[in-house]
Amino acid sequence: MLLAKLFTTRDSGVSEPPFDSLNLAFHVGDDPAFVAVNRLKVAAPPIAFMNQVHGSTVVVVDSLSPQEPTADAMITQTKNLALAVMVADCIPLLLWDKALTTIAAVHVGRRGLVNGVALSTLNLMKELGAIDVCAEIGPSICGKCYEVGADIFDEVVSGHPSAASTTVIGTKALDLPRALENVLRAKSVEVSRSSQCTVENAHYFSYRRAPITGRQAGLIWLS
């Protein structure tokens, strides 16, 4: 069994501004025909997408469904089925076990960190037999760019102190990748983390930079 992972950028697609150009999301207002072509451009097996709602639902999939599941995490043990998590500042989290029996794609934003969607996914993977789980945290908004108000800051930091950060001008901010990494490492998960910030790097879609925009994806599959 072989493992493959991929984080797309906004480059090399057919969508027109403001979704230029490799937008993978149908729900953002882009021309559906362009999105369909963009999805075909991604070099992966058949791809399972989710209807993401910033919740904590985790689903196990073993085949493509004509209707995308409403969830923020997917798990599979099926070969040649890619799992996708779409983002435009939130964290695309990919999980797999070292034995390469089980993989997962997880959408972790601020609410996802608070509601524990990553841990729910990890627990279900272990119930399915996964041991020695590894994680990759893909490109997302960094701790200097995610400025928030005091109420949101206090809500998140009360449960995740390592999320506390500040912007370059000293205002309150959240470092979600750092907090998520600490959550996973506390469960003995081996973690790698991208250094790319989606706000700072124009090769990525960023909702914080431009609220009308597309979505890139993190993908994982077994072959």
Secondary structure, 3 states (H helix, E strand, C coil): CCEEEEECCCCCCCCCCCCCCCCCCCCCCCCHHHHHHHHHHCCCCCEECCECCCCCCEEECCCCCCCCCECCEEEECCCCCEEEEEECCCEEEEEEECCCCCEEEEEECHHHHHHCHHHHHHHHHHHCCCCCEEEEECCECCCCCCECCHHHHHHHHHHCHHHEEECCCCCEEECHHHHHHHHHHCCCCEEEECCCECCCCCCCCCCCCCCCCCCEEEEEEEC
